[in-house]
């Protein structure tokens, strides 16, 4: 199993920036993909960004050009830099991992709230 702890959420004005961090521990060598998901009230959880073991990245169309996912292999951490935030980015953000051989993301953090006001 992999344990995940997010931090860095908060309240920010539209146009501002936040950086989310996710600390990983446990069986980190089994990780294939690491991703950031978000869930807004009344909406389904959606994948915002992911980074593969090889370092390849993918983004949801709604955040392309504004969000950047990165990782620090030495520190076992993954980050989500969020720039030019919009009120519609308001959600609980979750860090998640998909292990090698798994078909879904199967380890999740507890989530961190991001609130963007106009």
Secondary structure, DSSP 8 states (H G I E B T S, - for coil): -EEEEEE--EEEETT--EEEEEEEEESGGGEEEEEEEEE-TTS--EEEEEEETT--EEE-TTTTTTEEEEEETTTTEEEEEE-S--GGG-EEEEEEEEETT-SS--EE---EEEEEE-
